[in-house]
Amino acid sequence: MRVLAHADPFVLESEMLERVAAAKAEDPLAPLLVVVPTARLVAHVRRRIAERTGACLGVHVLHHRALALTILDGIVGSPHRVASRPLFLAILSRVLDRIPDNPLARFVRARPGATSALLGTLRDLRDAGAEPRDLRAAVRGSREEALAQVYEAYSAGLASLAAGGLADDAALARAATGAASAFAKGFAAIVHHGAYELIGVHLDLVRALDLGRGVVFLSPIEPGARVSEYAERFAERHLLSPGEKVESLEHRAGGLLGERLGALYDEAVEPGPLPAGRVRLRHAQGARTEIETAVRHALSSVAAGVAPEGIAIVARSLGPYAAAVEEILDDGGLAHTSSLAVPLRRDPFVRDLLTLLRAVADAFPRQRTAEILASPRLRWEAFGIDVPPPGDVAEAWSRQAGIVGGVEEWTTWLADWAGRPRHDESATAEERSAAERGARGRFAQARRIGDAVVALSERCRAARALDWAAHADEVERLARDAFVPGGDGRPEEPIGAFAGLLAEMRALKEVLGDGRPVPFAEMVAWLEEAVGDATLSPRRSDDGGLRVLDAMQARGLTFERVLLVGMNSGAFPRVAREDPFLSDSTRAGLSETIGRPVPVKRDGAAEERLLLALVLGSARNGLDVSWQRADDSGRTRTASIALREIGRIALGSADLDKVRDSADEVPAHPRFRLEHLARDPGLLSPDEETLLIALRGRRSEAAAAALAGRDAGALARGVLMLQSTESFDPACTTYDARVGVGRVVLDRVAVTALEQLGRCPLQFFFRRALKVYELDEPASAFEIAERDLGERVHALLESLYTRLGEEGRLDADRAEALLPDEWERAIGVTGARLAERLPVLWGIERERWLAAIRAFVREDLQRLASEGRAPCSFEETRRESVDFGEGIVQVIEGRFDRTFRRDDGILVGDYKTAGDLVERTSETAMLKGTTLQVPLYAALADGASVELLGVGPEYAPGMGRRAEHRREQFPGFSRPEVEAGFLETARLLIRLARSGRFPLRKGRHCSWCPYAGACRRNDPPTVYREENAPDTRDFRDLAKKNQRDKPTLRDVRAARPAAGEAES
C-alpha cells in the first residue's frame, strides 16, 4: 500500500482530486473508489469532485460502514444492519448477570454508571479485531483477567445477533473483509482520504482492498516532524510493508499555513511572522460571547462574498457550546450544518410518550401526570374523550390539593379540593357568591381531569407483563394512535430514531431469545435508558450554510475561513486518561501480538497535536483563534498551552505572553462589547443598536431622548417609566402606584380589605385594584395547610354551635358528644386521605386538635352560661354605612363568626386559629392602621364589644404557647382621644384610596407578602421618593402614633423638635 504524505490538508485534497481527474481523463467510465472516515467527508469530497470534474459518474465515495455494507450487499446470510447501543448494553447486562461472581460484574452492580465505560473498553477490543484468546494471553492482574472473562462472554453474546441480520461495526467489517479483495478488482483506482489512522477491523478491510487493487493512502504527515508523529507511526507500523517508506508529496498552492504546519512543536524552528490580519487572535468572557463573536465574523465574511459553506466554526468539542449554538444559530434562524448532537429525549414527542409510560408505570404520580395532561401533542379522542381536559391547570391544582398520585386521588380527592369555595375570612356576600360559583366551575373541571386520568389508565392497560416484542407493538400502537401525527411539521428524524429503538426492543426476544413475560416497569426503564443514551444530529444533513463542527468531524475538510474556538486548558488539547479496565501497557502488548492498533490512551497527546495541525491547516485564506479568559460567571479560565504553537507559526515566536498581548479583547461590559462588534466586524442587530444608543448616553436624559425617537416613538413610554423609577425626585411618583382620583372604586369595602390598606396600601393596590390574586398555598401531601385548617375549624364551630342552639342546649357535655361527628364532617376527604397515608401521625394530630377544640368549647360554653349570654347569630354578614367624621362615610362589610346578647348589649366573637391576639387588640396598632378588624367590627355592631377567641393547640391550656392570651376582649377605646385618633387613621386611609395613592409600607408583612417580587421596597430611588413624597406625608406619620401620648397626627407633629419638618 502506498502512503502519500503532506501536512497540508489542501495538498492532500488536491492530490486526491488530481488522481480522480486523471483516471477520468484516461477512461471517463472507469469506476473509482474513494474511502473516507466520516459521512460528512463523503459529502465534502463529492462536492469537491463535482467542482473539479463537473460530474461524478462512476466515482464511489464511501465511508467505512457504507463500504462494508456495499461489499456485503447481495451476499446471503451476511449482516445488513448495525445494532444500536441499547442492544449492546442489553447483551452486556445479560453477560454480567450470568457471571455474578466475576469481579467486574460485582463492580458494575455496585456502580451501574460504570456499564457504559465497560462497554467502551469492550468496543475498543472489538474494533481492534482482538479475539478473546488474544486478550486472555495479554492480560495482567485479577481485574484484567475478569475483563477477559467478560469479553469472551460478550463476544459470544454478539454472535447471536447474526440470526437477525444484525452486527456490531467490527463484525460487519470482518464479514466484508473476506470479499473485499474481489470487490476491489472492480475499480480502476482506490484512494483512501481524510484519515490518519484506522481501527483494527477497518485496517484489515483496507488491506484486503489493497490486495485486489492497490490503495493509495493519503495521510497528513510531515516526515520526521513531531506534530505528525502519531500518523507517521501508524503508517509505518500498519500500512507499509517492510522496506517501504512514506512518500512525501511536493508542496503546491494550499492552505494559509501550508508549509508552516511542520514547524508546530519543533523548538528548533521559528518560521517568522505571517502578514498582519491573516491569523487573528481574540479572547472573550463566556461561551456565549465567544460563539457570538465568531458567528459575527463569519457573517462578515459572507457579506464579503465568501460562500457560507466555506466557513467553519470549529471546537475540540461542541458540548460546552451547545446552548450558545442553539441560541445564536438555531433560534436566530441562521443556516448552518453541525456535528452537534442533542439528546433524543429532548424531542417533545419522545419526551411526552416516555412521560406517559412512566406515569402509567408509577400509578400516575402527580408531576408526571400533570405534565402529560397539559401536553398539546396528545390526541384525546384516541382515549375516548371528545373535549380535552383542562390540562393547563392540572399542575397547579394538583399541587395545591396535595395530590401524591394514584387514580383515586386524581378522581376523588382533586374534585373534593376543587369544590370548596375560596374566599377571605371576612369576604363580602358578593365575593362569597362569586367564590361558590368558582368552586362549582373548578369542580366540573376537576371531574374532567379525573375522567382523563381514568381514560389514560384504561387505554394503557398494557401495564402488564408481556414479552419484549409485544411491549414494543403496544408502545408503537400507542405512539401512532395517541399522539399528533407527523404531518404537523414535526421532524421525522426523532420518530425514526424512536422506531429504531422499538426494533431493538423486539430484538431482545427475536434475536437474544429473551421470551419471558417482562414487567411493564422493566420495559419502561429499558426504554428510558435507551432513549437517554440516544442522540440526534438535527443539523447533520448538509443544507448549506455555515459549518459548526467538532475537531474530529472537521478532519479532512477544507474551508476558506476557519474560526477555532475553545482554546482553553483542558479543552484543546484534551487530557488523556488511562482506561480503568484495561491498562495502556496491556493494550500496547496486545497490539504487538495481533498486529493491529489498539487504542493506547497515553498516545492521546500526540493525537491532539495532529488534530490541532489539521484544524489550523484547513483554512485557506483566514484563521481566527479564540479562547475564554473567564467563564460566563466571571471565573478565570486558563488559556491552552497550545496557543504557544499557534504563536510560533503565526507570530513567528512560540511565546504565550506574546500571543496574549497580540489578541483582541472582546469586552464583557455590554456597551463596550457592542461598540467592539460595531467596529469589528461591523455587524449589529437593530435591537443591539438601540441598546448601544442607550448605553452611550452620558446622562439618562440624553439616552432617553435618543431612545424615545426610535421605532416611531414606541419606546417613549418605556423610557419615561425608567426615568421615573430611577429618579430621586420626590415629586416624580407617576409610576409609584399613583393612579389618580376615581380609578379605584370604593362603593363598599370589606373589613379585611381596609385592614390590608392600612397594613400596606401597595399590597391593597395589587390585590384590590389590579386584581392580582395570590396563588393558593400548595397543599402538603402529609398535612392540612394552616389556612385550610382554620377555615374547617370555623365551619366546625359554626355547625356545632348552630346545632346546640337549635336544640336549645348550650351544654358542654352535649357539645362533646357531637364534636367527633362534626370534626369528620369538617375535615372530610382530606382527613381520610391523611389517615390512609400516615395513620399513626394523623391519629396523633387529630387527637391533639380534638382535645384543644374540646377544651375550648367546654370553657367557652361555661363562660357564656355564667355570663348569661344567649346566641343571636352565627356566620352573619353585616353591611353598614359608617361615619368616620369630617364627611367621610364609607360602606363597610364584615362577617361575624358569632354574636351573643344579654341585657347590657351584644358581644361579637371572632375565632382565630393562629396569631397574636394581644397585638390584634392593641390600640397603638389600630392608630397606626396595621390592625383594624376589631374596631371596625365594633363600628359595624353599633359600638358592641368584640372578643377574639383563640382555638386550637396554640391556645389550649397546658399545651399552647399563647394559652395565657387565648381570649382578648375589646370593650371600646380607652379614652376619647384614642377613638378620635382611630377615626383620623380610618379617614386618612379611605382618602388615600379614593385619591388613587398607594404608597408602599415596609414591615413584618413583607416577609410573607405574595407581591414581594413586584415591590421596589429595596430600590434606593423608590425608597427615597416614598420617604419624602409630599402627597403621602400624613400616611407616613401614622407610624409614629401611639396610644400613650401621640394618638393623633397633631400630637405626633407637636412632639417633633423645632428644627424638624414644618407642618403642612
N, C-alpha and C positions, 0 to 999 in steps of 0.2 A: 504494500500500500504506500502510495506516495503522500508525503506530508509537505504541503507548501505553506510557507510561513511568512507573516509580516505582522508587526504590531498594530498597524493602522487598519481599522475595520473597513475604511473606504477602499484600500488597496485590495483587501480580500474580496470585497463585494465586486470590485471591478474585474478581478481575476475570474470569479465565478461567471459574471456576465459575458466576458470575452470568450470563455470556453463554450458557453451555450451558443453565443452568436457564431463562433467559428464552426461548431458542429452543424448548426442550422444552415450556414452558408455552404457547407460541403454537401449536406443532404437535408433539404427542407423537411422531409418526412421522417428523419431519423428520430427514434424515441430516446429521450434523455431523462435522467432521474437526478433530482436534487433533493438530498435528505437534510433536514434541519431539525433542531431540537424542540421547537415550540410551534403551536398553531398560529401565533401572532407573526412569527417569522415566515411562515408559509405565505400568508397574505402579502407581506412586505416583499418577499422575493418574487412572487408572481407579478406584483405591480412593477417592480424594477425591470423584470424581463420584458413585460409588455412595453414599457417606456423605451427599452433598448432595441427590441426586435420588431415591435409592432404587433406581434401575435405570439401565442404560447402553444400553438398546435404541436402536440407530441411531447411537450415538456411537462413532466410529472414532478410536482413539488409536494413532498410528504414529510410529516414528522414521524417519529419512530413508531408510535402506536398505529398510526394510519398505514405505515409501511407494512407492519406485521399483519394487520387485518387485510390489506390488499394481497399480500402473498398467500394468505390462508383462504381467500375468497374462492369458493368452489371446492375446497378440499373437504371431503366428507369426514365428519367426526371431529373437526377442529373447533376450537373455541371461537366464538364470534362476538363476544361481549365481555368487557372488563367489569367485574363485580365492584360494588361500591364499598366504601369504608365501613358502613354499619354491618355489612355482611361479614367482612373480615373480623370486626370486633366480636360479632356473634360466634364465629368459629373459634377465636381465641378464648372467649369466655367458656365455651364448651370444653376446650382443651384443658384449661386450668381447673375446671370442675372435675375432670376425670383423673387429675393427678393432684389431689388435695394436699398431699404431704410434701409436694415439691416446694422448696423454699420460696421460689418466685410466686407460686400460687398463693402461699400464705401472705407474702408481702403485698400482693395486689388485693387480696381480700381485706387487708387492714387499711390499704390506701387505694381505693377504687380509681382515683385520678391518675394512678400510675399506669393504667391499662394502655392509654394512648402512647405513652413513652415506650412501653414494651413493644407495642405493635410497630412503632417506628424502627426499633432495633431489628425486629424480625424482617421488616421490609428491606432494610439495608442488606441483610443476608440474602434474601430472595433476589433482590436486584443484582447482587454481585454474582449470582449463579452458584452460590455455595451449597453443596449437598450436606445433609445432616451429619454424614460420617466425616466430612471435612472439618466441620465445626467441632465435633467431638474430639478429633485428634489435636485441635489447636488450642482448646480452652485451658485455662489455668484457674484453679481455686474452685471452691464449692459453689459460689454464685454463678460462675460461668458454666459449670457442669450442669447446674439446674437449668440455665438458659439452653444448653444443648438438648436437654430432655424436652423442654417446651418447643424448641424449634423442630425437632423431629416429629412431635405430635402435631404441631401446626402445619407442617408441610404435608403430612398425611391427610389432615383435615381439608386442606386446599384441593387435594386430588378429587374430593367428592364434588367439586364444582363442575368438573368436566361433563357430568351427566346432563347438566342443564345448559351446556354450551358456554359456561362462564369460566373465567380465569382471572388471575391477577396479571399485572403487566409482565411479570417475569415469566409466567407460564405461557403467555401469549407470544412473547419474543422467542422463547425456546421452541415453541411449536413452529414458528415461522422460520427459524434458523435452518432447519433441515431442508427446506425448499427454497431458501434464499439464493443459493448459487445458481440454480436453474432459472429462477426468476430474473436474476441479474443479466443473464445471457441475452435477454430480450432488449437490452438497451445499448445504444452506441456509446454512451459515456455516463458515468456516475460521479457526482460531486457531493461531498459532504461539507456543509457550510454552516457557520454560526455557532459551533461548539468548540470547547477547549478540552473537554473530557467526555467520557461515556460511562454509564453504569455497565456492570459486567455483562448482563444479558444483551444489551444493545451493542456492546463491543463484539460479542460473538456474532450477532446478526450482521454487523458491518463487515466483519472479517469474512463471513460467508458470502456476502455480496462481492467482496474483493476477489474471491476465488472464481466467481463467474464472470466478472467484468472488473477490471482494475479500478479501484476507488481513489479519487483524488480528495484528500482530506485537507481542507483549508483551516489553518489554526493560527490564532493571534499570538505568535511567538516572535520575539526578537532574540535570536540565538545568543546564549550566554548572558542575557540581561536578567537581573534579579526580579524585575517586575513580572516577567512571564515564565519564571522557573517552574511554576505549577503546571502550566500547559506543556512546557518542554519536557518535563519529567514524565508526564503521562504519555506523550508521543513516543519517547524513547523506550519506555517500558512496555507499552501495549499496542502501539500502532506500527512501529518499524521492525523490520526483520533484522537479525544480526548483520552488522556491516552497513546497514542503511543509515542515512543521516537526514535531518530536516533540511529541506531545500528553501533557501531564502528567496523571496520574490524581490525583483528590482523595485525600488521606490518610484512611484509615479504620483501625479497630482492626486491629492487625497484630502484628508481632514485638516482642520485648523491646527492641530498639534502634531500631526504627521510624524516626522522623524524624531520629534522630541519625546515621544512616549517611551522609548527605550531608556531615556535618562532617569525615569522615575525610580526612586530608591537606589540610585547609584551615587554614592557620596563623592565619587571622583569626577562627576560630570556636572557642569552648570552651563546650559546652552545659551545663556543670555536672555534678556527680556524680550517679550513679544511687543509689537507696536501697541500703543495705548488703545484701550477700548475693545481689543479682541477677546480678552478674558476679563469679566467683570466680577468683582467680589463684593459681597454685602452681608450684613448681619442684622437680625431683627429680633424683636421680643415676641415670642409665642409662635405656635404652629400656624395659627390663622393668618397673622400678619405676614409670615414668611411665604405662605402659599399665595395669599392675595397679591403680594408684590410680584411674585413670579408670574402669576396669571396676567397682571397688568403689562409686564414687559413682553410676555408672549403676544398679547393682543396688539401691542405697539408694533411688533414685527409683522403681524398680519396686516395691519394698516399700512405698513411699508411695502407690502406686496409679497411677503413670504406666504406660501401655502400653509394652511393650518396643520396639515398632516406632516409638514416638515419641521414642526416644533414639538419638542418633548420636555415635559417636566418629570424629572427622574429622582427617586429617593431609593436608598437601600431597601427600605420597607415603607409601604404606604400606610401601614396600620396606624402610626401616630398622627397621620394627616387625614384620616378617613372623614372625621367630622368637618374639617375645614374644606376638603374637596367637595363634600356633599353640599355644604352651604354655599360655597362660592361658585362652583361649576354646575352642579346639578340644579340647585334652587335658582341659580342665576340664568339657567337656560342656555349655557354656553356649550356648543357642540364639542364633544371630546370622546375619545375612546380610552379605556383604562383597564389596568390589570387588577384594580382594587376589588377585593372580594367582600361581599356583605353576607351576613348570616341568612339562611333561608327562613329562619324563624321571624325575620323582620317583615316578610310579606304578609299583608293583612289577612288574606285568605287562609294561608297556612296557620297563622297565629290564632285566628278565630276557630278554626277546626280543632286545633290542639286544645284550646281553651275549653271548647265544648266537651271534648273527650275526657279531659281531666276533671271537669265539673261532674260529669256522669260517674267517673271512676271514684270520686271522693264524696259522692252523695250530695252534690250541689252546695259546696261551701259558698259563703256569702260573696266574697270578692270576685271569684271566677264566674259565678252565676250572674252577678250583676253586669260583669263585662260582656258576657255573651248575650244577655238580654238587650244590651244597648247597641249591639253590632248592627250596622246598616247593611251588612252583607248576608244576613240570614233571611231565607225565604220562608216566612212563617206559614204560608199556605201549605208547604210540604209537611207541616206538623198539624194540619187541620185547623189552623187559626186564620180567619179571614182578615182581621184587623190586628196589626202588630201591637204588642203590649207597650205601655209607656216605659220603654227601657231607659229613657233619659233620666228617670227619677229613681230607678231601681237601686243604684249605688248609694245615693244619699238616704233614701228611705230605709233601706235595709240596715245601714249603719246606725241611723237614728233609732231604729226599732230594736237594735241589739241582736239582729239575726246572726246566728253562727253557721247554720247550714241544715240541710235536710228538707225534703218536700213538705213535711208538716209545718215547719217554721215558715216557709215561704207562702203556704196557702192559708194557714190559720193565724199564726202569730203576727204576721205582717198586716193582715187585714184588721186584726184587733187594734194594733197600734194606729193604723191609718184612720180608723173610725172614731177615734177620740178627739173631740174639739180641742183646739189650742187657742188660748187667749190669756191675757193678763188677768191677774187675780181680781183687779177692780175694773175690768173691761166694761164698756157701756153695753146697753141692751142690743144696740145695732151691731156692735163688734162681736158680741156673743152669738147673735143670729148668723152673722157672716161666718163665724168660726164653725158653727154647726153645719152650714151649707158646705163649707170647705171640707169638713170631715166626711160628709156624705160623698162628695166627689172623690176624695182620696180613697175612701173605702172601695168605691167601684173600680178605681184604677188598680188598687192593690189586689182585688179579686182577679183582675185581668192578668196581673203579673203572676199570681199563684197558678192560674189556669195555664199560662205559658210554661211554667216550670213543670207542671204535670204533663203537658204535651211533650216537652223535651224528654222527660223520663220515660214516657211510653214509647216514643219514637226510637229512642236509643236503648231499646230493650236488649240490644246486643251486649249489654254489660253482663254477659255471662261467659262461661268458659267455652271457647271454640278453638279449633286448630288455627294455625297461623294463616293459612290460605283463606279460610272462612272469615277470619277477622279482617283480612285485607279487603275481601269482597264487600263486607259490611261498611268499612270505612270509606271505600271508594263510592259505594252507593249513597252513603250519607253526604259525602262531598259533592256528588253530582246533583242530588235532589234538593239538598237543604241550603245551598249557598247560591248566590247570584251567579249566573253563568258567565263564561269568559267573554261573551260579547259586550260586556260593559267597558271594554277598553283595558282590562287588566292584562298585564304582560303574560304571555303563555309560558315563559321560562320557569317561573316558580311552580306552576301547575305541573309542567312536565317533570320537574325535579321531584315533586312530591309523589307523582305517579311512579317514578323510578324507585322511590323508597318502598312503596307498596309492593312493587315487583320483587324487591329484595325480601320483603316480609313473606311473600309467598314462597320464595326460595328456601326459607328456613324449613318448610315442610317438604317441598318438592325436591330440593337438592340435598339439604342436610339431613332429611329424614326425621325431623322433629315433628311427629304427628300427634303428640299428646294434646289434650284439652288445655288451652292456655288461659289463665285467668285474665279478665278484662284489664285489670290494673297492670298486670305484667305487660300486656300488649301496649297499653298507653305509655308505660315507662320506656319500652323499647323504641316506640315511635318518637317520643320526645327526645331521647338520646340521639336517635338517627337524624332528626331534624336539627338538633342543636349542633351536630357535627358537620352538617351540610352547609355549603356556601354557594352563593351565586355571584357571577360577574356580570352585572347588568349592562356594563359598558364594554363588554368583551368584543362584540362584533364591531367591525371597522366601518362606521358610517361617516367617516371623515371627522374633521375637527382636530383639536389639539390632542397630543398623546400624553397620558399621565400614567407612568409606568414605574414598577419597581426595577431594581438593577438587573435581576435575573431575567425578567421579561424583556429588558432592553438589549440583551446580548444579541449581537449580530445585526442590529438595526442601525440605520444611519439617518441623520437629520441635518437640517440647515442650522438650527439653533437648539442648544440643549441648556436647560435650566436645572442644575443639580442642587437639590435642597437637602437639608438634614445632615450637613457635615459636622456632626457633633460627636464627642467622645462616647463610645459605646454603641453608636448608631451606625457609623460608617468609618472605619471597619468594625464589623461585628466581633464580639469577643467569643472565641471558641471555648466550648465546654465539653469535657470528656463524657462519653456515654456512661451512665451509671451501671448498665447491664453488661457491656462488652468493652473492655479496655482498648486503648489505642495500640498497645503492644500486641495484643491478641489479634486485632484487626490487621495490623501490618504483617504479622506472621501468616495469617490466613490468606492474605492477598498473594504473598510469595508462593504459598502452597498451590493455590488454584490458578494462578497466572491471570487473574482478573482484578480490577480495582475494587477494594473495599473501602468505603469512606473512613478516613482517619481524621478525627476531629482536630488533632494538633496541626494538621495541614491547612486549617481554616485561614490562618493569617496570610499564607501565600496565595490562597484563592481570593481573598479580599483585595490584595494588591492588584491582582489581574483584573478583577471586576472593576476596580476604580479606573484602571487604564482603559478598559473597554468603554466605560461611560464617557470619560474625558475625550476619547478618540472618536466618539460617534457624532461629534459636532463638526460641520463643515465651515461655517462662517462666524458663528458666535457661541460663546460659552459663558454662562453665568453660574457662579458657585455661591451658595448661601448657607448660613448656619444661624442658630439661635443663641444669642448672648444670654438670654433668660427665657424661662417658660412663660406661659400666659399669666401666671400668678406673680411674676416678677422674680422668681427664684433663679439665681445664676446658674447657667449651664456652661460646660466646658467645650471649647472648640475641639474638633478632631485633630489629632496629631498628623493625619494625612494631609491637612492643609499645607503643611511644610513642603510636601512633594509637589503640590499644585504651585506653590511659590517657586519651586525650583524650575519648572518648565514654563511658567507664565511670567514670572517677575525676574527670572534669572538668578534667584537666590533662595536656597532652602532655609528660609528664616521665618519662623512662625510670627514673630513680632512684626516683621515687615508686611506679612500677609494681613495681619490685623490692622496695621496702620494704613494699608492701601485700600481696605474695604470701605464701602459706602455704608454708613449707619442709617438704617431705616428708623426714624424716631418713634418712640412709643406714645408721646403726647399727641392727642387727636389732631390738634391744629398743625403741629409741625409735620406729622405723618402725612396729612392731606396736602400740605404745601410741598412736601417731598414728592408725592405722587403727581402733583400738578406740574412739577418741574421735570421729573424723570420717573416714568416715561411720558408724562404729559397727558394722562387719562384720568378723568374724574367723572363719576356719575352725577346726574343733576342733584340728587339728594346730598351727595358729598360736597358739591359746590355750595349748596345752601348752607350746610353746616360750617364750611370754611368761612363763608361770609360772616356768620355769627361769631365764630371764634376769633376772627381778625379784628373785630370791633374793639378799639381800645377802651371805650366806655359802653355801658349797656345801652345807652340811648342811641349811640351810633349804630350798634349792631341791630337794635330793634328797628330803627328806621330803614336800614338796608334790607332786613328780612321782610318787613311789612309790605314792601313794594313788590316782592316776588310772587309768582303764581297768582297774578291778578288779585292780590290782597287777601288770598286765602289764609295766610299765616298771621294776619294782623291781630285777630282776637287772641290767638295763642301767645303772640308776643306781648300783648297787653297783660295777659294773665301772668306771664313770667315776670314782667316788670313789677307788677303789683305785689306778687307774693314774695319777691326778693327785696322789696323796698323796706326801709326802716322809718318811713314817714307815717306817723300815727293816723294821719287823715286818709291814708291810702288803704281803705278797707273794702274795696269793691269785691274782692274775692275771699273775704273773711266771713262768709255766711251773713252778709248784709243784703237782704233781698227786697227790702222796701215795704212800705205800708200796704196792708191788704193782701199780700202774697200768701200769707198763712192764715187760713180762716179759723177763728176760734168761736164758732157759734155755741159749742159746748165742749167741755174738756173733762176727761176722766181724772180722778184724783191721782192715779199713778202717772198720768202724762204730765200733770202740773208738778208733781214731785220730781219727775225726770227733768223738767225745765229748770227747776231750782238747782238740782244737782249739777247739771251741765247743759246750758242752752244749746250747744252744738250737738250734743247727743240727741236732744229733743228734735233738732232740725233734721238730722239724718233719719230718725225713726218716724216722726210725725209729719214732716213737710216733704221730704224726698221719698218717703215710703220705702226706705231701705230696711228690710226686716232682718233681724239677726237670725243666723242659722240655728236650728234646733240643736241642742247639745247631743252629740252621738251617745246613744244608749250603750251601756256596758252589757255584755252578754251574761254577766255574772252578778249584777246588782241593778237596783232601780235608781234612776237619776234622781238627784235631790229635789229638783223642781217637780218631776213627775210624782214622786212620793208625796210631796207636800200637797199637790192637787188631790191625790187619792185620799189622804188623811182628812182634808177639808170635806170631801164628798162623804167619807165615812161618818164624820161627826154630824154633818147636816142630816144624813139619813137616820142616824141613831137618835139624835135629839128630836127629830120630827116624829119618829115612831113613839118615843116616850111621851111627847106632847099629845099625840093623837090618842094614846091610851090613858092620858090624864095622870100619868105616874112618873114624875121626875125622881125615880128611885134608883139608887146606886146598884142595888142587887139585881134589879131587872135590867139595868144597862149592862152589867157584867155578863148576864146570861145572853143578851142579844149581841154582844161585841164580836164573838168569833164568826158568826154568820155575816155580820156587816163587814168585817175585815176581808173575808173571802170574796164578798161581792165587790168591794172597792179595789182589791188588788187584782182580781180576775185572772186572765190568761197569763199575765206577767208573773204572778206568784206561782202558778202551775209550772211555768217554764223553768223558773229558778229552782223549784222543788225537784224538778226532774234532773236538772244539770248538777246542782250542788245540794243534795238533800240535807246533809248534816249542817253545812254552813247556813243555808237558808232557814233551816229549822231554828237555829240559834238566833238569827237576825229577826225572824218572825216573832219569837217569844220575847225578844228584847223590846220590840216595838209594841207588842200587845201589852206587856207589863207596864210600859210607860203610858200608853193610852188609858189602860185600866186605872192606873193611879190618878191620872189627870181627871178622868170622868168622875171617879168617886169623890175626889176632893172638890171638884167644881160643883157637882150636884149638891153636896152637903153644904157648901158655902152659899149657893143660891137659895137653898131652902132656909138656911139660918138667917139670911138677909131678907127673906120674904119676897123674893122676886118671882115673877111669872113670865113665861115666854110670850113674846109678841110675834116675832118673825124669824125665819132662817133664810139665809142667802137672799136678802132683799136688795133690789136695785133702787137707789134713791137719787132723784134728779131735782135740783133746786137752783133758783137764781140767788146767788149770794152777793150781798152788797159789801164790798171791801172799803167803801168810803171814797170821797173825792170823785164821785161819779163813775167809779169802776164797778160795774155789775157784771158778773160772769155766771153762766150756767155751768154748774159743776155736777158731775155724776160719779157716784161711788156705789160699791156693793158691800153691804154689811153682812158679815158671816152670821151674826145673830143680834137680836135686841131683846132685852128683858125689861120689865117695868115693875115699878112699885109706886107707892103714893108720892114719893118725892121726885119722880121723873124716870127717864129712860136711861138704860145703860147699854151702850153699843160695844159689842165684843168682836175682836178680830184675832183669828188663830195665826200663830207663827210656828213653823217647824224648824226655823233656823234664824240666827241673828241676835244682835244685842238689843234687847227690849228697852234697856235704860237709855241708850243712845236715841232710839226712835221716839222716846217721850221727853227728850231733852229740850227745854225751852231755848237754849242757846242755838242748838241745831235748827230749830224752827225759825229763829230770827235770821240765821244765815241762809235759809232756804234749802238746806240739804235734806231735811226730813219734814214733810208737810202732811202726811196721811192723817195723823191723829187730830190736829186742829181743824183740818178740812172735814173730817168725819163729824167732829163736834159741830161745825157750822151747818153741815147738811141736816143734822138732827136737832136743830134749834137750840144749840148750847148744851146738849146732853153730855154726860160723862162718857169717856171712851176707855176701854181696857184692852190691853194686848195680852194674849194668853199663849204662853209657850207650851207646845205639845210635842212630845217625843222624848227620846233618850237624852237629848241635850239639856232638857229642863227637868227631867224626872228626879225627884228627891232621892238622895243617896246614889245617884247614877250619873247625872249630867253636870257639866261644868258651869252651867248657867242656872242651876236649880234654885239658887237664892233669889234670883230675879225672874222667876217663872211667870209672874203676873205683875204688870205695871199698869197703873190707872192714871188717867189724865182727867181731873175733875174740872179743869179750866185753867186759865192763866193765873199765875201767882199774884199779879198786880196789874192795874190798868196800863201802865207804861209798857209792859211786855206785850200785852194784847195789841196796843197801838203799833208797837214795833213789828209784830207779825203781820198786821193788816198792811203796813207800809211795804213789807217784803213781798206780800202777795200782789199788791198793786204794781210794784216795780216789775215783777216777773210777767204779769199779764200785759203791761205796757210794752215790755221788751218784745214779746211775741207778736203783739199787734203791729208794732212798728217794723217788724221783719229784721230784728237784730239778734243774732245768736252767737255770742262770743263763746270761746272755749273756756273751760274752768278745770284746772288741774286739781287732782285729789286722789284719794284711795281708790275711787271708782275706775281710775284709768287702768288699773291692773286687770280688771275684768271687763272693760268696755268692749263691746263687739265691733266698735268702729275705730279702734286704736290704729289700725293700719292706714286709715284715711285721714287721721288727725295730725295736724302740724304742731302739736304741743311741744315738740323738742326742736323746732326750727327757730333759730335765733331771730330772724327778721319778724316772723309771725308773733313770737312771744313778746318782742319789744312793742310791736304795734298794739297788741291787745293790752299790755300793761299801761299804755299811755293813750289809748284811743279815747277821745273826749265823749263819744256817744255812749260809752258803757261805764262811765266813771262811777255812777251810783251803784251799778251791779258789782263792781269790784269792791266797793266799800262794804257790801253786805258781809264779806268775810271777816270784818273787824267788829261786827256786832256781838254783844253777849248779854246774857240775862241779868248780870250783876249791875253794871253801871253804864252800859252803852247799848240800850235796846233799840235806839233809833239812829238814823243817819246823822241827825243833828248832834246827837251825843258823840258819835264817832268823830265828827269833824271838830267838835268843840274840844276834844281831848288831844288834838294834834298840836305839835309845837308851833309857835308863831311863824317860824321860817318854813313851815310846811306848805302844802298845796292850798291855795286860796279857794274858798267855797265859790262854786259857780252859782 
